[in-house]
Amino acid sequence: MSNQRSSLSPHVLIFPLPLQGPVNSMLKLAQLLCLQNIQITFLNTEHIQERLQNCTNNQNYFQKYKNFRFETVPDGLEEGNPRTADQIPNILKSIEVNVLPILREMLGTCGAYGPDSESPLTCIIADGIFTFAVDIAKEIGVPLLYFDTISPCGLWTYLCLPKLIELGELPFKDDNLDELISYAPGMEGIIRRRDLPSFCRTKDINDRILQLVLEEDKHIPLAHGLIFNTFQQLESPILSQMLNICPNIYAIGPLHTHLKTKLAEEKTSSSSIWKEDKSCMSWLDSQPTKSVIYVSIGSLAVMTKEQFFEIWYGLVNSGSKFLWVRRPGSVSGLEIEFEFDEIPLELAQGTKEGGKIVSWAPQEEVLAHSAVGCFLTHSGWNSTLESLVEGKPMICWPYFVDQQVNSRYVGEVWRIGLDMKDTCDREIVEKMIKEVMELKKEEFSKRAEEMAKLAKESVSEGGSSFEDLDRLIQDIKLMKIAANHD
């Protein structure tokens, strides 16, 4: 154990779900805590750590924080496992089987971070889906804070599921997805069946993912507190409902903006597990203001070849310039890169004249670029917040979990974009692009800029997220004092 890690300062173990979004958010939280003299042990799976090392300078970047260290554990999955969205139940099961014994040894009496070590833990911050964290924290006698990196509005629908099942609304009794949900306090008149998380469409009450979420619902209230990557002005009605589940809530987002504000002029590090192609930035430099649609379906979503071509035709037919992130493996059955002479002439010509396709992009930089006027997104929570902060309207094509809820809120509650869920037709894609980029451009831009201003104010001194982060830091320091007195 390094003697630089003083036992006088609090020590927090942060354990994210080993996927791009959660790791990204939790690394930003880790950095914010490090800046306040809190020791951080960040627990990554070996697979995620290897991806970070191959795609970023993260390992070197965090060396400047003497109170930060990475620890790694095997996820127990075979090397060839794609670790994509459909593998999440297997990832969770494998982590519980393989990581839990290692955690118990690491945090036990004789462990590296046990109560008799040079740097015993003060608290654990874990992803909300890790239900076993409740028992681990109880065994070693430290508080547990759950950080659900999905949206609070998405998580709230999770927490409403037991009641919806009790009322007989789940599973759905027919195929009318436009029927409003009767029980969703704080969401009255907003959420339809189609806006519930994707797994709610199952006809089987014993569906594996549904059961995992119901188990999470039981454990969330057992945490000492809940951390959310959001801000009060965005989700106040939902956060008020959450207080009935846990009276100790820290809404400290948008985290990426919070971190940039704290660091001022200092450049932050990428937390991407995909290699970024920065050639797209010089391409954007040559485009007119607000002329480009940025397209990305994130790190996990997969589309069919048919959907791929419908979106492509919609983009080309819209007449707008576009920057499209096409992640390897993101199109089912299309593993080999297209040559332009192998695709329809109108798509090849339209893309050469007005488009650019890359395998991955530095998304925060792209969305901050003046050339970008709209984001066609899968509605992942990080992506939604990053677009919102930069005042960029969205066209939402959600894939799974909270994304169906997020897209509904973007379109109907925050009114900063359009919800394109459950459809992928070239004419609809073209129509929505023209609506956001031309017909209602000023209306959407004005609303998006208003939301961006609120987001930035929340992380400024005196803002709600600024105050909640300060309260979180002080509470962690008080946990350390309380532990010293035990």
Secondary structure, 3 states (H helix, E strand, C coil): CCCCCCCCCCEEEEECCCCHHHHHHHHHHHHHHHCCCCEEEEEEEHHHHHHHHHHCCHHHHHHHCCCEEEEEECCCCCCCCCCCHHHHHHHHHHHHHHHHHHHHHHHCCCCCCCCCCCCCCCEEEEECCCCCHHHHHHHHCCCEEEEECCCHHHHHHHHHHHHHHHCCCCCCCCCCCCCECCCCCCCCCCCEHHHCCHHHHCCCCCCHHHHHHHHHHHHHHHCCEEEECCCHHHHHHHHHHHCCCCCCEEECCCHHHHHHHHHCCCCCCCCCCCCCCCHHHHHHHCCCCCCEEEEECCCCCCECHHHHHHHHHHHHHHCCEEEEECCCCCECCCCCCCCHHHCCHHHHHHHHHHEEEECCCCHHHHHHCCCEEEEEECCCHHHHHHHHHCCCCEEECCCCCCHHHHHHHHHHHCCCEEECCCCCCHHHHHHHHHHHHHHCHHHHHHHHHHHHHHHHHHCCCCCHHHHHHHHHHHHHHHHHHHHHHC
